[in-house]
Amino acid sequence: MPIHRRLPKRGFTNIFKKQFEIVNVSDLVRCAGIDPVTPEVMKEKGLIKKTGLVKILGCGELAESLNVHAHKFSGSAQAKIEKSGGKVVNL
């Protein structure tokens, strides 16, 4: 049997893939009263583990206006933050 059939198959690992830390809009309530909400503030509050790339997702509601700084936003998260009177800043 040829060697390419004897050896196990291995998958592909993309070395250029970007890993984002995920934060929901409902979690941003823990950062109320802090302006602006940056990845460093999110790390202090325990929302993320490391200050790498941060993506904000639109799960939940936001009652206060916050200025949120992150690397990426989903469409629904951006709409909810702006609807509450806050600002969205892409880093």
PyMOL Python script that loads the backbone (N, CA, C, O; Angstrom):
from pymol import cmd

cmd.read_pdbstr("""\
ATOM      1  N   MET A   1       0.851  -1.172   0.000  1.00  0.00           N
ATOM      2  CA  MET A   1       0.000   0.000   0.000  1.00  0.00           C
ATOM      3  C   MET A   1       0.907   1.249   0.000  1.00  0.00           C
ATOM      4  O   MET A   1       1.894   1.291   0.734  1.00  0.00           O
ATOM      5  N   PRO A   2       0.580   2.249  -0.808  1.00  0.00           N
ATOM      6  CA  PRO A   2       1.426   3.443  -0.894  1.00  0.00           C
ATOM      7  C   PRO A   2       1.425   4.220   0.423  1.00  0.00           C
ATOM      8  O   PRO A   2       0.489   4.139   1.219  1.00  0.00           O
ATOM      9  N   ILE A   3       2.502   4.971   0.620  1.00  0.00           N
ATOM     10  CA  ILE A   3       2.677   5.695   1.880  1.00  0.00           C
ATOM     11  C   ILE A   3       1.608   6.769   2.085  1.00  0.00           C
ATOM     12  O   ILE A   3       1.239   7.042   3.227  1.00  0.00           O
ATOM     13  N   HIS A   4       1.105   7.381   1.027  1.00  0.00           N
ATOM     14  CA  HIS A   4       0.101   8.428   1.199  1.00  0.00           C
ATOM     15  C   HIS A   4      -1.226   7.853   1.674  1.00  0.00           C
ATOM     16  O   HIS A   4      -2.057   8.605   2.183  1.00  0.00           O
ATOM     17  N   ARG A   5      -1.456   6.568   1.531  1.00  0.00           N
ATOM     18  CA  ARG A   5      -2.667   5.941   2.061  1.00  0.00           C
ATOM     19  C   ARG A   5      -2.440   5.376   3.455  1.00  0.00           C
ATOM     20  O   ARG A   5      -3.398   5.176   4.202  1.00  0.00           O
ATOM     21  N   ARG A   6      -1.178   5.114   3.819  1.00  0.00           N
ATOM     22  CA  ARG A   6      -0.875   4.564   5.140  1.00  0.00           C
ATOM     23  C   ARG A   6      -0.848   5.634   6.229  1.00  0.00           C
ATOM     24  O   ARG A   6      -1.183   5.358   7.381  1.00  0.00           O
ATOM     25  N   LEU A   7      -0.456   6.837   5.871  1.00  0.00           N
ATOM     26  CA  LEU A   7      -0.341   7.907   6.859  1.00  0.00           C
ATOM     27  C   LEU A   7      -1.702   8.562   7.119  1.00  0.00           C
ATOM     28  O   LEU A   7      -2.522   8.659   6.207  1.00  0.00           O
ATOM     29  N   PRO A   8      -1.950   9.014   8.358  1.00  0.00           N
ATOM     30  CA  PRO A   8      -3.233   9.652   8.655  1.00  0.00           C
ATOM     31  C   PRO A   8      -3.345  11.020   7.988  1.00  0.00           C
ATOM     32  O   PRO A   8      -2.344  11.684   7.720  1.00  0.00           O
ATOM     33  N   LYS A   9      -4.567  11.416   7.730  1.00  0.00           N
ATOM     34  CA  LYS A   9      -4.835  12.711   7.108  1.00  0.00           C
ATOM     35  C   LYS A   9      -4.777  13.805   8.175  1.00  0.00           C
ATOM     36  O   LYS A   9      -5.215  13.599   9.308  1.00  0.00           O
ATOM     37  N   ARG A  10      -4.250  14.935   7.817  1.00  0.00           N
ATOM     38  CA  ARG A  10      -4.170  16.075   8.715  1.00  0.00           C
ATOM     39  C   ARG A  10      -4.977  17.226   8.125  1.00  0.00           C
ATOM     40  O   ARG A  10      -5.095  17.367   6.908  1.00  0.00           O
ATOM     41  N   GLY A  11      -5.530  18.045   9.022  1.00  0.00           N
ATOM     42  CA  GLY A  11      -6.325  19.186   8.587  1.00  0.00           C
ATOM     43  C   GLY A  11      -5.461  20.376   8.228  1.00  0.00           C
ATOM     44  O   GLY A  11      -4.232  20.302   8.231  1.00  0.00           O
ATOM     45  N   PHE A  12      -6.123  21.467   7.921  1.00  0.00           N
ATOM     46  CA  PHE A  12      -5.460  22.695   7.531  1.00  0.00           C
ATOM     47  C   PHE A  12      -5.614  23.706   8.648  1.00  0.00           C
ATOM     48  O   PHE A  12      -6.716  23.875   9.172  1.00  0.00           O
ATOM     49  N   THR A  13      -4.552  24.378   9.025  1.00  0.00           N
ATOM     50  CA  THR A  13      -4.587  25.449  10.020  1.00  0.00           C
ATOM     51  C   THR A  13      -4.170  26.745   9.349  1.00  0.00           C
ATOM     52  O   THR A  13      -3.050  26.873   8.853  1.00  0.00           O
ATOM     53  N   ASN A  14      -5.073  27.690   9.341  1.00  0.00           N
ATOM     54  CA  ASN A  14      -4.804  28.988   8.741  1.00  0.00           C
ATOM     55  C   ASN A  14      -3.987  29.825   9.719  1.00  0.00           C
ATOM     56  O   ASN A  14      -4.479  30.196  10.785  1.00  0.00           O
ATOM     57  N   ILE A  15      -2.755  30.119   9.362  1.00  0.00           N
ATOM     58  CA  ILE A  15      -1.889  30.873  10.258  1.00  0.00           C
ATOM     59  C   ILE A  15      -2.204  32.367  10.254  1.00  0.00           C
ATOM     60  O   ILE A  15      -1.686  33.100  11.096  1.00  0.00           O
ATOM     61  N   PHE A  16      -3.027  32.830   9.342  1.00  0.00           N
ATOM     62  CA  PHE A  16      -3.373  34.243   9.241  1.00  0.00           C
ATOM     63  C   PHE A  16      -4.730  34.561   9.859  1.00  0.00           C
ATOM     64  O   PHE A  16      -5.186  35.700   9.763  1.00  0.00           O
ATOM     65  N   LYS A  17      -5.396  33.580  10.496  1.00  0.00           N
ATOM     66  CA  LYS A  17      -6.713  33.787  11.073  1.00  0.00           C
ATOM     67  C   LYS A  17      -6.615  34.730  12.270  1.00  0.00           C
ATOM     68  O   LYS A  17      -5.696  34.618  13.081  1.00  0.00           O
ATOM     69  N   LYS A  18      -7.554  35.650  12.376  1.00  0.00           N
ATOM     70  CA  LYS A  18      -7.583  36.601  13.486  1.00  0.00           C
ATOM     71  C   LYS A  18      -8.540  36.070  14.555  1.00  0.00           C
ATOM     72  O   LYS A  18      -9.682  35.724  14.255  1.00  0.00           O
ATOM     73  N   GLN A  19      -8.075  36.008  15.787  1.00  0.00           N
ATOM     74  CA  GLN A  19      -8.885  35.562  16.918  1.00  0.00           C
ATOM     75  C   GLN A  19      -9.409  36.792  17.660  1.00  0.00           C
ATOM     76  O   GLN A  19      -8.627  37.603  18.155  1.00  0.00           O
ATOM     77  N   PHE A  20     -10.730  36.925  17.733  1.00  0.00           N
ATOM     78  CA  PHE A  20     -11.357  38.058  18.410  1.00  0.00           C
ATOM     79  C   PHE A  20     -11.876  37.626  19.774  1.00  0.00           C
ATOM     80  O   PHE A  20     -12.362  36.507  19.936  1.00  0.00           O
ATOM     81  N   GLU A  21     -11.771  38.514  20.748  1.00  0.00           N
ATOM     82  CA  GLU A  21     -12.447  38.351  22.035  1.00  0.00           C
ATOM     83  C   GLU A  21     -13.873  38.865  21.829  1.00  0.00           C
ATOM     84  O   GLU A  21     -14.066  39.959  21.299  1.00  0.00           O
ATOM     85  N   ILE A  22     -14.865  38.087  22.242  1.00  0.00           N
ATOM     86  CA  ILE A  22     -16.269  38.402  21.997  1.00  0.00           C
ATOM     87  C   ILE A  22     -16.890  39.043  23.239  1.00  0.00           C
ATOM     88  O   ILE A  22     -16.746  38.536  24.351  1.00  0.00           O
ATOM     89  N   VAL A  23     -17.587  40.173  23.029  1.00  0.00           N
ATOM     90  CA  VAL A  23     -18.315  40.856  24.099  1.00  0.00           C
ATOM     91  C   VAL A  23     -19.699  41.191  23.561  1.00  0.00           C
ATOM     92  O   VAL A  23     -19.825  41.762  22.478  1.00  0.00           O
ATOM     93  N   ASN A  24     -20.739  40.836  24.316  1.00  0.00           N
ATOM     94  CA  ASN A  24     -22.104  41.166  23.921  1.00  0.00           C
ATOM     95  C   ASN A  24     -22.484  42.552  24.433  1.00  0.00           C
ATOM     96  O   ASN A  24     -21.890  43.062  25.383  1.00  0.00           O
ATOM     97  N   VAL A  25     -23.479  43.148  23.791  1.00  0.00           N
ATOM     98  CA  VAL A  25     -23.957  44.475  24.191  1.00  0.00           C
ATOM     99  C   VAL A  25     -24.496  44.432  25.612  1.00  0.00           C
ATOM    100  O   VAL A  25     -24.335  45.396  26.360  1.00  0.00           O
ATOM    101  N   SER A  26     -25.136  43.328  26.000  1.00  0.00           N
ATOM    102  CA  SER A  26     -25.681  43.226  27.356  1.00  0.00           C
ATOM    103  C   SER A  26     -24.581  43.223  28.413  1.00  0.00           C
ATOM    104  O   SER A  26     -24.829  43.621  29.551  1.00  0.00           O
ATOM    105  N   ASP A  27     -23.371  42.783  28.064  1.00  0.00           N
ATOM    106  CA  ASP A  27     -22.252  42.784  29.012  1.00  0.00           C
ATOM    107  C   ASP A  27     -21.672  44.178  29.230  1.00  0.00           C
ATOM    108  O   ASP A  27     -21.004  44.414  30.236  1.00  0.00           O
ATOM    109  N   LEU A  28     -21.913  45.094  28.315  1.00  0.00           N
ATOM    110  CA  LEU A  28     -21.365  46.440  28.433  1.00  0.00           C
ATOM    111  C   LEU A  28     -22.006  47.239  29.564  1.00  0.00           C
ATOM    112  O   LEU A  28     -21.511  48.307  29.925  1.00  0.00           O
ATOM    113  N   VAL A  29     -23.093  46.735  30.122  1.00  0.00           N
ATOM    114  CA  VAL A  29     -23.741  47.404  31.257  1.00  0.00           C
ATOM    115  C   VAL A  29     -22.793  47.450  32.446  1.00  0.00           C
ATOM    116  O   VAL A  29     -22.875  48.370  33.260  1.00  0.00           O
ATOM    117  N   ARG A  30     -21.890  46.470  32.563  1.00  0.00           N
ATOM    118  CA  ARG A  30     -20.923  46.440  33.664  1.00  0.00           C
ATOM    119  C   ARG A  30     -19.921  47.586  33.563  1.00  0.00           C
ATOM    120  O   ARG A  30     -19.245  47.899  34.543  1.00  0.00           O
ATOM    121  N   CYS A  31     -19.816  48.216  32.394  1.00  0.00           N
ATOM    122  CA  CYS A  31     -18.894  49.333  32.195  1.00  0.00           C
ATOM    123  C   CYS A  31     -19.621  50.674  32.240  1.00  0.00           C
ATOM    124  O   CYS A  31     -19.117  51.667  31.713  1.00  0.00           O
ATOM    125  N   ALA A  32     -20.791  50.715  32.858  1.00  0.00           N
ATOM    126  CA  ALA A  32     -21.579  51.950  32.905  1.00  0.00           C
ATOM    127  C   ALA A  32     -20.842  53.014  33.707  1.00  0.00           C
ATOM    128  O   ALA A  32     -20.236  52.719  34.737  1.00  0.00           O
ATOM    129  N   GLY A  33     -20.897  54.242  33.229  1.00  0.00           N
ATOM    130  CA  GLY A  33     -20.264  55.362  33.912  1.00  0.00           C
ATOM    131  C   GLY A  33     -18.816  55.587  33.519  1.00  0.00           C
ATOM    132  O   GLY A  33     -18.193  56.536  33.993  1.00  0.00           O
ATOM    133  N   ILE A  34     -18.271  54.741  32.667  1.00  0.00           N
ATOM    134  CA  ILE A  34     -16.888  54.890  32.216  1.00  0.00           C
ATOM    135  C   ILE A  34     -16.926  55.354  30.765  1.00  0.00           C
ATOM    136  O   ILE A  34     -17.609  54.764  29.928  1.00  0.00           O
ATOM    137  N   ASP A  35     -16.183  56.418  30.482  1.00  0.00           N
ATOM    138  CA  ASP A  35     -16.194  56.956  29.126  1.00  0.00           C
ATOM    139  C   ASP A  35     -14.766  57.214  28.685  1.00  0.00           C
ATOM    140  O   ASP A  35     -14.072  57.939  29.398  1.00  0.00           O
ATOM    141  N   PRO A  36     -14.282  56.709  27.618  1.00  0.00           N
ATOM    142  CA  PRO A  36     -14.857  55.720  26.707  1.00  0.00           C
ATOM    143  C   PRO A  36     -14.571  54.295  27.187  1.00  0.00           C
ATOM    144  O   PRO A  36     -13.679  54.068  28.005  1.00  0.00           O
ATOM    145  N   VAL A  37     -15.337  53.350  26.667  1.00  0.00           N
ATOM    146  CA  VAL A  37     -15.150  51.933  26.996  1.00  0.00           C
ATOM    147  C   VAL A  37     -14.164  51.359  25.980  1.00  0.00           C
ATOM    148  O   VAL A  37     -14.514  51.119  24.824  1.00  0.00           O
ATOM    149  N   THR A  38     -12.936  51.144  26.424  1.00  0.00           N
ATOM    150  CA  THR A  38     -11.864  50.632  25.573  1.00  0.00           C
ATOM    151  C   THR A  38     -11.579  49.174  25.938  1.00  0.00           C
ATOM    152  O   THR A  38     -12.085  48.696  26.953  1.00  0.00           O
ATOM    153  N   PRO A  39     -10.784  48.455  25.141  1.00  0.00           N
ATOM    154  CA  PRO A  39     -10.419  47.080  25.515  1.00  0.00           C
ATOM    155  C   PRO A  39      -9.713  46.983  26.871  1.00  0.00           C
ATOM    156  O   PRO A  39      -9.856  45.972  27.560  1.00  0.00           O
ATOM    157  N   GLU A  40      -8.964  48.002  27.263  1.00  0.00           N
ATOM    158  CA  GLU A  40      -8.307  47.987  28.562  1.00  0.00           C
ATOM    159  C   GLU A  40      -9.331  48.034  29.696  1.00  0.00           C
ATOM    160  O   GLU A  40      -9.175  47.350  30.707  1.00  0.00           O
ATOM    161  N   VAL A  41     -10.378  48.844  29.526  1.00  0.00           N
ATOM    162  CA  VAL A  41     -11.448  48.926  30.525  1.00  0.00           C
ATOM    163  C   VAL A  41     -12.203  47.606  30.587  1.00  0.00           C
ATOM    164  O   VAL A  41     -12.558  47.145  31.672  1.00  0.00           O
ATOM    165  N   MET A  42     -12.452  46.993  29.427  1.00  0.00           N
ATOM    166  CA  MET A  42     -13.156  45.710  29.399  1.00  0.00           C
ATOM    167  C   MET A  42     -12.355  44.630  30.119  1.00  0.00           C
ATOM    168  O   MET A  42     -12.928  43.758  30.772  1.00  0.00           O
ATOM    169  N   LYS A  43     -11.038  44.689  30.000  1.00  0.00           N
ATOM    170  CA  LYS A  43     -10.193  43.713  30.698  1.00  0.00           C
ATOM    171  C   LYS A  43     -10.251  43.932  32.203  1.00  0.00           C
ATOM    172  O   LYS A  43     -10.310  42.964  32.961  1.00  0.00           O
ATOM    173  N   GLU A  44     -10.235  45.179  32.649  1.00  0.00           N
ATOM    174  CA  GLU A  44     -10.325  45.477  34.081  1.00  0.00           C
ATOM    175  C   GLU A  44     -11.643  44.991  34.670  1.00  0.00           C
ATOM    176  O   GLU A  44     -11.675  44.513  35.804  1.00  0.00           O
ATOM    177  N   LYS A  45     -12.730  45.107  33.913  1.00  0.00           N
ATOM    178  CA  LYS A  45     -14.055  44.696  34.385  1.00  0.00           C
ATOM    179  C   LYS A  45     -14.291  43.191  34.228  1.00  0.00           C
ATOM    180  O   LYS A  45     -15.312  42.682  34.689  1.00  0.00           O
ATOM    181  N   GLY A  46     -13.372  42.475  33.590  1.00  0.00           N
ATOM    182  CA  GLY A  46     -13.497  41.028  33.455  1.00  0.00           C
ATOM    183  C   GLY A  46     -14.313  40.564  32.267  1.00  0.00           C
ATOM    184  O   GLY A  46     -14.734  39.408  32.225  1.00  0.00           O
ATOM    185  N   LEU A  47     -14.548  41.442  31.295  1.00  0.00           N
ATOM    186  CA  LEU A  47     -15.311  41.054  30.106  1.00  0.00           C
ATOM    187  C   LEU A  47     -14.462  40.269  29.114  1.00  0.00           C
ATOM    188  O   LEU A  47     -14.978  39.410  28.398  1.00  0.00           O
ATOM    189  N   ILE A  48     -13.166  40.558  29.067  1.00  0.00           N
ATOM    190  CA  ILE A  48     -12.249  39.845  28.177  1.00  0.00           C
ATOM    191  C   ILE A  48     -11.042  39.395  28.981  1.00  0.00           C
ATOM    192  O   ILE A  48     -10.774  39.921  30.061  1.00  0.00           O
ATOM    193  N   LYS A  49     -10.312  38.412  28.448  1.00  0.00           N
ATOM    194  CA  LYS A  49      -9.158  37.862  29.167  1.00  0.00           C
ATOM    195  C   LYS A  49      -7.860  38.569  28.811  1.00  0.00           C
ATOM    196  O   LYS A  49      -6.996  38.743  29.670  1.00  0.00           O
ATOM    197  N   LYS A  50      -7.712  38.978  27.561  1.00  0.00           N
ATOM    198  CA  LYS A  50      -6.493  39.666  27.153  1.00  0.00           C
ATOM    199  C   LYS A  50      -6.866  40.838  26.251  1.00  0.00           C
ATOM    200  O   LYS A  50      -7.934  40.841  25.638  1.00  0.00           O
ATOM    201  N   THR A  51      -6.006  41.809  26.175  1.00  0.00           N
ATOM    202  CA  THR A  51      -6.305  42.999  25.378  1.00  0.00           C
ATOM    203  C   THR A  51      -5.812  42.805  23.949  1.00  0.00           C
ATOM    204  O   THR A  51      -4.895  43.491  23.496  1.00  0.00           O
ATOM    205  N   GLY A  52      -6.426  41.875  23.255  1.00  0.00           N
ATOM    206  CA  GLY A  52      -6.123  41.645  21.853  1.00  0.00           C
ATOM    207  C   GLY A  52      -7.187  42.303  21.000  1.00  0.00           C
ATOM    208  O   GLY A  52      -7.594  43.433  21.268  1.00  0.00           O
ATOM    209  N   LEU A  53      -7.636  41.606  19.983  1.00  0.00           N
ATOM    210  CA  LEU A  53      -8.702  42.109  19.124  1.00  0.00           C
ATOM    211  C   LEU A  53     -10.050  41.849  19.787  1.00  0.00           C
ATOM    212  O   LEU A  53     -10.290  40.756  20.301  1.00  0.00           O
ATOM    213  N   VAL A  54     -10.934  42.853  19.777  1.00  0.00           N
ATOM    214  CA  VAL A  54     -12.231  42.762  20.445  1.00  0.00           C
ATOM    215  C   VAL A  54     -13.333  42.972  19.421  1.00  0.00           C
ATOM    216  O   VAL A  54     -13.270  43.885  18.598  1.00  0.00           O
ATOM    217  N   LYS A  55     -14.365  42.096  19.484  1.00  0.00           N
ATOM    218  CA  LYS A  55     -15.533  42.240  18.624  1.00  0.00           C
ATOM    219  C   LYS A  55     -16.765  42.345  19.509  1.00  0.00           C
ATOM    220  O   LYS A  55     -16.936  41.560  20.442  1.00  0.00           O
ATOM    221  N   ILE A  56     -17.628  43.320  19.214  1.00  0.00           N
ATOM    222  CA  ILE A  56     -18.856  43.539  19.969  1.00  0.00           C
ATOM    223  C   ILE A  56     -20.016  42.940  19.170  1.00  0.00           C
ATOM    224  O   ILE A  56     -20.215  43.266  18.000  1.00  0.00           O
ATOM    225  N   LEU A  57     -20.781  42.052  19.832  1.00  0.00           N
ATOM    226  CA  LEU A  57     -21.949  41.437  19.209  1.00  0.00           C
ATOM    227  C   LEU A  57     -23.218  42.031  19.794  1.00  0.00           C
ATOM    228  O   LEU A  57     -23.184  42.603  20.883  1.00  0.00           O
ATOM    229  N   GLY A  58     -24.340  41.905  19.089  1.00  0.00           N
ATOM    230  CA  GLY A  58     -25.570  42.597  19.443  1.00  0.00           C
ATOM    231  C   GLY A  58     -26.559  41.838  20.286  1.00  0.00           C
ATOM    232  O   GLY A  58     -27.757  42.105  20.187  1.00  0.00           O
ATOM    233  N   CYS A  59     -26.125  40.899  21.118  1.00  0.00           N
ATOM    234  CA  CYS A  59     -27.040  40.141  21.968  1.00  0.00           C
ATOM    235  C   CYS A  59     -27.365  40.957  23.214  1.00  0.00           C
ATOM    236  O   CYS A  59     -26.462  41.319  23.968  1.00  0.00           O
ATOM    237  N   GLY A  60     -28.633  41.248  23.437  1.00  0.00           N
ATOM    238  CA  GLY A  60     -29.046  42.011  24.616  1.00  0.00           C
ATOM    239  C   GLY A  60     -29.410  43.434  24.272  1.00  0.00           C
ATOM    240  O   GLY A  60     -29.398  43.842  23.110  1.00  0.00           O
ATOM    241  N   GLU A  61     -29.735  44.180  25.311  1.00  0.00           N
ATOM    242  CA  GLU A  61     -30.137  45.576  25.147  1.00  0.00           C
ATOM    243  C   GLU A  61     -29.207  46.479  25.942  1.00  0.00           C
ATOM    244  O   GLU A  61     -28.551  46.040  26.886  1.00  0.00           O
ATOM    245  N   LEU A  62     -29.160  47.738  25.550  1.00  0.00           N
ATOM    246  CA  LEU A  62     -28.318  48.727  26.208  1.00  0.00           C
ATOM    247  C   LEU A  62     -29.180  49.932  26.551  1.00  0.00           C
ATOM    248  O   LEU A  62     -29.795  50.532  25.670  1.00  0.00           O
ATOM    249  N   ALA A  63     -29.224  50.287  27.842  1.00  0.00           N
ATOM    250  CA  ALA A  63     -30.081  51.386  28.278  1.00  0.00           C
ATOM    251  C   ALA A  63     -29.331  52.711  28.345  1.00  0.00           C
ATOM    252  O   ALA A  63     -29.945  53.768  28.199  1.00  0.00           O
ATOM    253  N   GLU A  64     -28.023  52.679  28.562  1.00  0.00           N
ATOM    254  CA  GLU A  64     -27.240  53.901  28.714  1.00  0.00           C
ATOM    255  C   GLU A  64     -26.462  54.200  27.439  1.00  0.00           C
ATOM    256  O   GLU A  64     -26.210  53.311  26.626  1.00  0.00           O
ATOM    257  N   SER A  65     -26.089  55.458  27.281  1.00  0.00           N
ATOM    258  CA  SER A  65     -25.264  55.828  26.133  1.00  0.00           C
ATOM    259  C   SER A  65     -23.802  55.640  26.494  1.00  0.00           C
ATOM    260  O   SER A  65     -23.323  56.199  27.481  1.00  0.00           O
ATOM    261  N   LEU A  66     -23.094  54.855  25.696  1.00  0.00           N
ATOM    262  CA  LEU A  66     -21.680  54.567  25.924  1.00  0.00           C
ATOM    263  C   LEU A  66     -20.891  54.837  24.656  1.00  0.00           C
ATOM    264  O   LEU A  66     -21.378  54.603  23.551  1.00  0.00           O
ATOM    265  N   ASN A  67     -19.682  55.324  24.817  1.00  0.00           N
ATOM    266  CA  ASN A  67     -18.754  55.450  23.702  1.00  0.00           C
ATOM    267  C   ASN A  67     -17.868  54.207  23.733  1.00  0.00           C
ATOM    268  O   ASN A  67     -17.029  54.057  24.621  1.00  0.00           O
ATOM    269  N   VAL A  68     -18.059  53.319  22.759  1.00  0.00           N
ATOM    270  CA  VAL A  68     -17.390  52.024  22.763  1.00  0.00           C
ATOM    271  C   VAL A  68     -16.299  52.017  21.700  1.00  0.00           C
ATOM    272  O   VAL A  68     -16.554  52.329  20.537  1.00  0.00           O
ATOM    273  N   HIS A  69     -15.084  51.661  22.103  1.00  0.00           N
ATOM    274  CA  HIS A  69     -13.949  51.525  21.195  1.00  0.00           C
ATOM    275  C   HIS A  69     -13.642  50.040  21.077  1.00  0.00           C
ATOM    276  O   HIS A  69     -13.381  49.387  22.088  1.00  0.00           O
ATOM    277  N   ALA A  70     -13.666  49.490  19.864  1.00  0.00           N
ATOM    278  CA  ALA A  70     -13.351  48.078  19.639  1.00  0.00           C
ATOM    279  C   ALA A  70     -12.829  47.927  18.220  1.00  0.00           C
ATOM    280  O   ALA A  70     -12.876  48.867  17.425  1.00  0.00           O
ATOM    281  N   HIS A  71     -12.334  46.745  17.913  1.00  0.00           N
ATOM    282  CA  HIS A  71     -11.758  46.491  16.601  1.00  0.00           C
ATOM    283  C   HIS A  71     -12.805  46.120  15.550  1.00  0.00           C
ATOM    284  O   HIS A  71     -12.598  46.334  14.356  1.00  0.00           O
ATOM    285  N   LYS A  72     -13.937  45.557  16.008  1.00  0.00           N
ATOM    286  CA  LYS A  72     -14.973  45.150  15.059  1.00  0.00           C
ATOM    287  C   LYS A  72     -16.323  45.162  15.767  1.00  0.00           C
ATOM    288  O   LYS A  72     -16.409  44.890  16.964  1.00  0.00           O
ATOM    289  N   PHE A  73     -17.383  45.483  15.012  1.00  0.00           N
ATOM    290  CA  PHE A  73     -18.744  45.522  15.532  1.00  0.00           C
ATOM    291  C   PHE A  73     -19.658  44.772  14.579  1.00  0.00           C
ATOM    292  O   PHE A  73     -19.484  44.849  13.362  1.00  0.00           O
ATOM    293  N   SER A  74     -20.633  44.046  15.119  1.00  0.00           N
ATOM    294  CA  SER A  74     -21.658  43.480  14.258  1.00  0.00           C
ATOM    295  C   SER A  74     -22.641  44.598  13.923  1.00  0.00           C
ATOM    296  O   SER A  74     -22.672  45.628  14.597  1.00  0.00           O
ATOM    297  N   GLY A  75     -23.434  44.394  12.888  1.00  0.00           N
ATOM    298  CA  GLY A  75     -24.383  45.422  12.466  1.00  0.00           C
ATOM    299  C   GLY A  75     -25.421  45.722  13.528  1.00  0.00           C
ATOM    300  O   GLY A  75     -25.758  46.883  13.759  1.00  0.00           O
ATOM    301  N   SER A  76     -25.935  44.674  14.183  1.00  0.00           N
ATOM    302  CA  SER A  76     -26.956  44.884  15.209  1.00  0.00           C
ATOM    303  C   SER A  76     -26.373  45.565  16.441  1.00  0.00           C
ATOM    304  O   SER A  76     -27.052  46.375  17.073  1.00  0.00           O
ATOM    305  N   ALA A  77     -25.118  45.250  16.797  1.00  0.00           N
ATOM    306  CA  ALA A  77     -24.488  45.899  17.948  1.00  0.00           C
ATOM    307  C   ALA A  77     -24.285  47.384  17.679  1.00  0.00           C
ATOM    308  O   ALA A  77     -24.524  48.218  18.553  1.00  0.00           O
ATOM    309  N   GLN A  78     -23.850  47.708  16.487  1.00  0.00           N
ATOM    310  CA  GLN A  78     -23.639  49.108  16.133  1.00  0.00           C
ATOM    311  C   GLN A  78     -24.958  49.870  16.178  1.00  0.00           C
ATOM    312  O   GLN A  78     -25.006  51.002  16.659  1.00  0.00           O
ATOM    313  N   ALA A  79     -26.029  49.254  15.679  1.00  0.00           N
ATOM    314  CA  ALA A  79     -27.335  49.910  15.685  1.00  0.00           C
ATOM    315  C   ALA A  79     -27.845  50.115  17.113  1.00  0.00           C
ATOM    316  O   ALA A  79     -28.412  51.165  17.414  1.00  0.00           O
ATOM    317  N   LYS A  80     -27.655  49.138  17.991  1.00  0.00           N
ATOM    318  CA  LYS A  80     -28.144  49.257  19.363  1.00  0.00           C
ATOM    319  C   LYS A  80     -27.364  50.303  20.154  1.00  0.00           C
ATOM    320  O   LYS A  80     -27.946  51.039  20.951  1.00  0.00           O
ATOM    321  N   ILE A  81     -26.060  50.371  19.940  1.00  0.00           N
ATOM    322  CA  ILE A  81     -25.252  51.361  20.660  1.00  0.00           C
ATOM    323  C   ILE A  81     -25.614  52.767  20.204  1.00  0.00           C
ATOM    324  O   ILE A  81     -25.741  53.670  21.031  1.00  0.00           O
ATOM    325  N   GLU A  82     -25.782  52.962  18.906  1.00  0.00           N
ATOM    326  CA  GLU A  82     -26.143  54.286  18.394  1.00  0.00           C
ATOM    327  C   GLU A  82     -27.578  54.658  18.748  1.00  0.00           C
ATOM    328  O   GLU A  82     -27.883  55.838  18.924  1.00  0.00           O
ATOM    329  N   LYS A  83     -28.467  53.662  18.855  1.00  0.00           N
ATOM    330  CA  LYS A  83     -29.852  53.922  19.219  1.00  0.00           C
ATOM    331  C   LYS A  83     -29.952  54.417  20.660  1.00  0.00           C
ATOM    332  O   LYS A  83     -30.809  55.242  20.977  1.00  0.00           O
ATOM    333  N   SER A  84     -29.079  53.915  21.530  1.00  0.00           N
ATOM    334  CA  SER A  84     -29.097  54.348  22.928  1.00  0.00           C
ATOM    335  C   SER A  84     -28.413  55.698  23.131  1.00  0.00           C
ATOM    336  O   SER A  84     -28.409  56.225  24.243  1.00  0.00           O
ATOM    337  N   GLY A  85     -27.834  56.264  22.068  1.00  0.00           N
ATOM    338  CA  GLY A  85     -27.212  57.579  22.153  1.00  0.00           C
ATOM    339  C   GLY A  85     -25.699  57.535  22.263  1.00  0.00           C
ATOM    340  O   GLY A  85     -25.068  58.567  22.493  1.00  0.00           O
ATOM    341  N   GLY A  86     -25.110  56.372  22.104  1.00  0.00           N
ATOM    342  CA  GLY A  86     -23.668  56.236  22.220  1.00  0.00           C
ATOM    343  C   GLY A  86     -22.966  56.363  20.885  1.00  0.00           C
ATOM    344  O   GLY A  86     -23.593  56.615  19.856  1.00  0.00           O
ATOM    345  N   LYS A  87     -21.647  56.183  20.917  1.00  0.00           N
ATOM    346  CA  LYS A  87     -20.831  56.263  19.717  1.00  0.00           C
ATOM    347  C   LYS A  87     -20.059  54.967  19.535  1.00  0.00           C
ATOM    348  O   LYS A  87     -19.719  54.288  20.504  1.00  0.00           O
ATOM    349  N   VAL A  88     -19.789  54.635  18.282  1.00  0.00           N
ATOM    350  CA  VAL A  88     -19.018  53.447  17.922  1.00  0.00           C
ATOM    351  C   VAL A  88     -17.724  53.921  17.274  1.00  0.00           C
ATOM    352  O   VAL A  88     -17.752  54.700  16.321  1.00  0.00           O
ATOM    353  N   VAL A  89     -16.581  53.450  17.794  1.00  0.00           N
ATOM    354  CA  VAL A  89     -15.273  53.838  17.252  1.00  0.00           C
ATOM    355  C   VAL A  89     -14.509  52.562  16.915  1.00  0.00           C
ATOM    356  O   VAL A  89     -14.260  51.731  17.789  1.00  0.00           O
ATOM    357  N   ASN A  90     -14.135  52.409  15.634  1.00  0.00           N
ATOM    358  CA  ASN A  90     -13.323  51.269  15.212  1.00  0.00           C
ATOM    359  C   ASN A  90     -11.846  51.604  15.432  1.00  0.00           C
ATOM    360  O   ASN A  90     -11.364  52.666  15.039  1.00  0.00           O
ATOM    361  N   LEU A  91     -11.152  50.674  16.065  1.00  0.00           N
ATOM    362  CA  LEU A  91      -9.715  50.869  16.317  1.00  0.00           C
ATOM    363  C   LEU A  91      -8.898  50.371  15.153  1.00  0.00           C
ATOM    364  O   LEU A  91      -7.670  50.450  15.182  1.00  0.00           O
TER     365      LEU A  91
END
""", "prot")
cmd.dss("prot")
cmd.show_as("cartoon", "prot")
cmd.util.cbc("prot")
cmd.orient("prot")
